[in-house]
């Protein structure tokens, strides 16, 4: 699905948005660009989800020990 880097996908999405906002496209052109924009949004979301999964956080337990844990999206309570 991705051949884009995040920054490339965002730049392309911004370009599509500008073209759509101009309003000088045919309906078919606008729909094609809209569909591409939706796909780019999904790509950006996937890239961000993957990056979030790689984030590591420092956790300090009650004894003052610091350990390194992988970020789990906040699904595990700490304490």
N, C-alpha and C positions, 0 to 999 in steps of 0.2 A: 504494500500500500504506500509506503513512503520511499521516495527517492529524494525527498526534500530534507534540508536542514530546517530547523525551526524558524530561523530568521528569514530564510528564503520563502518558506510557506507564508509567513506573516506579510512579507513584502508583496507577494503575489496576491494575497487576500486583500491588502490595501489597494492595490492596483485595480482589482476587480470591483471593489467598492466604489472607487472613484469613477470607473467607467459606467457602472450601473446608475450612480447618482447623476451623471450628466444627462441621462434620459434620451440620448439620441440613437439608441440601439433598436433594432427590430425586436419583436417579441421573441422570436426564435434565438436571436443572439443573446438577449437578456436571460432567457431560460438556461441557455448553455453556460453562460457565465455564472448564474446563480448556482447551478448544479456543481460547477467547478469550485465555487466558494464553499459550498457545503462539504465537499470532499476535503478541501484544504483545512476547514475547521476541524474535521475528524482527525486529520493528520496531526494538526497542532495539539489537539487534545491527547492523542496517543503519545506523542513525544513528551508532553508534560507529565503524563501518568508514568511513563518509563523513567523520567528524571526524578520524579517524586519517590519512586521505588528505590532509587540509588542513594537517596539522602541518608546520611548517617547522623544520628544525634547523640549527644553526650547525656547520660542519665546519672544522676547522683542519688544513691540509695540512702536509706535512713542512717546507715553507719558512716556516711560520708565518703563511701567508695565511689569512684567514678568508673563507669564502664561504657564502652562504645557499643551501640546497638544500631542495627539497620532501621531506618524509618519504616513504619508499617502502615502509613496512611492514617494514623490516629485510631486504629481499631482496637488497640490494646491499651487499657488504662494503666497508668504508671502510679505506683504508690504502694 
